[in-house]
Structure formats: structure tokens, C-alpha cells
Amino acid sequence: TASFFPDANRIITGSANGHTDIWGAFTGSQVNEVTASSPHSIPQSPVVSTLVHPDGLYGVSIHENGTLLIWETQFFKVIRTIHLGSHAIGKAQFSENGKKLLIPVLSKKPIPFRKLVLEDQAIEVWDWEKLVL
């Protein structure tokens, strides 16, 4: 998975080994990688979605096993880990104003913040400010 930073000068990629890397969009060189205080904090599960908040201050990596990592884009350090309780199955997306984060997951369990449930899939809609505060 890959996506641009809002400034279009950097690209974020996620890999099958669980790594999230940042690349120069024009040079193709690796600029940095997302790290955590503990190496065990980064799941070995494949990254299925990577994105940067529209304000450019935070990035998100979502792993197939349902682990969501929020990291700051200055030093690329994980600041929060959330376990979705479901397997992530598709590309996450921020709302245009950056206030909501939409995550497609594989699950049959309806829970309050899910807005749409289709057979074995659900769309989770998260309030961004609650995630980063």
C-alpha cells in the first residue's frame, strides 16, 4: 500500500513484513521508517493501509491483524496503538475535513461506531480527535 503526504514531497508505504517506510517522492530514496518505543509494538502483520492526516501532522498504518498505529510525522514515532478487534481488509480514508477516519474491516459483529455492515464486512468510522487526544 502507498500514499502521498499532503505536501506531495514524500510517499508512505506499507509492506507485507509489517514495516511502514517514508520515501522521497522525487528521489525514490528511503527517508525514514515508522518506529515504536518497543520493537514488539510494531506488528509483523502485513500493512493493508497507510495514510497521512490532511494536516500532515500524523500518519496512520493499519495492519491486516487489525492493529492501527498512529504516529507523528516529525520523528515518525508511534504515539498510539489501537486494536480494532477485526481484520482490516481495505484502504482506509480520512474525510475531506480530516475529522473522521473510515476503515473497512472483516467482521460480523455490529458495534455502535460501525455505520455500515454488509454480510462479513463492515465500515468503521472513527472520530479522529478522540484517537489522537
Salt bridges, closest charged atoms under 4 A:
ASP7 OD2 - ARG10 NH2 3.56
ASP55 OD1 - HIS53 ND1 3.01
GLU124 OE2 - ARG114 NH2 2.51
